[in-house]
Amino acid sequence: MHRVEGLPGESAPVGLTLALGRLRALGVTGLRLALPAPGHPLGLSGPPEFNARALEAEEAVVCFGAAFGLVPEVYAAGPEGDVHVEVVWHVLPVREAPPADVPSLGEAERELAEALRDATEVLSKLDVAGSGPVAEAAIDAYRARAERGREVLAPGYPPRAVRVLELAQRVGLLVSLAYDNGHGGAVSSAEMGARSAALRPVERTARRAQVAAYNSIVEERERGVR
């Protein structure tokens, strides 16, 4: 269940349908994704209060067309045996400014290819790339979903956005598998440091690419207005 709290003109939380209609009436014509991480306010524009809430949640939505942002709060509700997940989206004021560190689709695609190549070389040398039955099962499951023709983006997005997002998700999966496998063959502190140093920029690049893909339709609309 999703509810939206703090909407101007509403004294209590409302459902998503009403909330989206209210946001449209307030001038919102699009929504941008933000995926911030410590030291990397990806997709945010301020002010500090909103950035802090978004960083704690590790995700947020920034409105285009009106100075609002939404930060999710996820929690479990219900009696034992019938627990379900609820999400409350808190509406907060944001600064009208370009989102931080979001690349173009072309930049994101190029950076993903370069980061993946560099990281694969380092991780292969250290024998710590995702491997083993758990990793193989996860990769097989991803391939099965892809082969079923799942839509990663809604209709209307440019084909390049779909391509970038699919690659970013594959890269993110490989990074997760490498982290989940512990230190793998990296047994010395120097090797563990090299492994982390190789994974960090790849994970950062994958997040940037995901944000670029999801936000591309809004960015295209904004360029059209200009």
N, C-alpha and C positions, 0 to 999 in steps of 0.2 A: 504494500500500500504506500502510495506517495501523497504527501500533502505539502502545501506551500504556506509558509508562515511569514508575516511581516509585509504583506503586499499593501501598498497605499490604497486606502479606501476599504480595507477588510480588517475587521477587529479580531478575527479568529482564523485559524488555518483553513485552507480551502483545497479542493481537489485539483488535479493537474489541468483538467479541461477548463475550469473556471479561471485558474491562475494564468494559463496561456492566453485566454481571451482578455483578461485584465491587462496583462503585459502588452498585448498588441494595442489595446486602447491607450496605453501610456506612451506609445510610440516605438515599442520594440519591434524590429523587423527581422531580427536574426539572433542566433545564440552561438557564442564561441565557447569551445572547450578549453579549460586550463588544467594542466597536470603538473603542479609544482612539486618540488622535492627540496629537502634542506640545501640551501645554498643556490637554488635554481628556481626562481619564481616564474616558471614557464607559463606563458599565457596570461599573466596577471598584469594589472595596470595601476594597482593601488586603490585606496589609501592603505597605510600599514595595517589598520584594523581588519580590513577585508583580506589582505594578503595573509595575515596571521591565521585567520579562521580557515582559509583555503589550504594553507600549508599543513595545518593540523589534520584536515580531512584528506589531503593529498589529491584533491580534485575540486573543481568548481565550474560554474557556468557564468560567463560574462555576457550581458546583453549588448546587442548592437542596435543603436537608435535611441536608447535611453540609458541613463547612468545608474543601472542596477546590476547586481551580481547575485548569484544564488550558490550557497554552500550546503551540501547535504550532511545530515546527521543520521546515521544508521543505527538502529537498535532493535533488540528482540522484544516482542510483546506477546501477551497471552498467557494462559495458565499452563502448567506443566503438562506435557503431552499434546498440547495444541499451540506451540510457540510458532510465531511467524515474524518475519522481518518487516519493519516499517522504516520509511525514509521521510524525514522532514527537511524540506529545502528552506533555508533561512534567506530571506531577501534583505540585502544590505546595499548601501550606496557604494558606488565605485567611481574612480577617476576616469574621465573620458580622455583616454590616451591610447596610443598603439600598444597592443599586448607584448609583453616582454619575450624576446628571443624566439619568436615564431618564424621559421623560414618559409620561403616560397616552396611550392611543390617541386620545382626543378632542383632547388638547393637541397631539399630533403632527400630526394631520390639519389642524388649524387653522393651526399654525405653518408647515406645508409650503405651504399655499395662500398665506399672507401673504408668505413668503420668496420664493416663485416669482414672485409678482406684482411685488414690489419690485425683484428682480434683473432681471426681464425688462425693466422700464422703464429701468433704468440701462444695461443692456447694449445695448438697442436704440438709446439715445441715442449710445452710443459705437461702434455698428456692430461689436460684437465677439461677438454671440451666435453659436452654432455655425451655420456655413453652408458652402456649397460641396459638391462631389460626395462627399467623404469623409464629411462630417457627414450628408448626406442618405442615404447608403448605410447608415450606422450606425443612423439612426432607422428606415429601412425594415426593416432586419433585426430591430430590436426589435419593431416592429409585427407582423412576420410571426410571431415567436415568440408574441406575445400572442394573435394570432388563432388559433393552433393550440390554444389553450385550455390552455397549460401550467399546472401547479399550482405556484404560488410558495410555498405553505405546505402542510404535511401536513393531511390531513383532521382535523377537530376544532377547528381554529382559528375564532374568531369572524369573520364576514364583514367586519367593519370592519378587522380586521388584514390581510386580503388586500388590501382597497382601499388602506390606508395604505402597505403594502409596495410595491404596484405603482406608486403615485404617487411614493414615495421613490426607487424604481429609475429611473423616468423622469427625475426631477429630477437624480439622480446622473449619468445618462447625459448630460444637457444640460451639466452642470458639467464633466464630463470632456471633452466636445467643445469647450467654450469654452477650456479649458486647452490642449488639443491643438492648437488653431488658433493658438497663439502669442498675440501681442498684437492680432491683427486690426487694426481701425481705430484702436486706442489707440496713438498715436505719441508723445505727450508723456509725461513722467514723471507729471504730474498725472493724465492719462487712464489710464495703466497702474495707478496707485495706486487710482483710483476703480474700475477693473475688478476688481482683486484684492479690494478692500473689499466689492464687491458679491457676489463669488463665495464668499468665505470663510464668511459666515453661512449661505448656502444649502447649501453642502457640509456644514457642521456640523448644520444642521437635518435634512438628508436622512439623515445617519448616525444621529441621535437617533431619527428616525422608524423606520428599519430595525430598530434595537435594540428599540424599543417594540413593533413588530409581531411580531418573532420571540419576544420574551419574554412576550407577552400571555397565552398559555395558562398559563404558570407563575404570572403575577401573578393571574389569575383563581382559580387553585387556592389560592394563598396567602390571598386575600381570603375564600374559602370556609371555610378552616380557621379564620380569625379570627372 
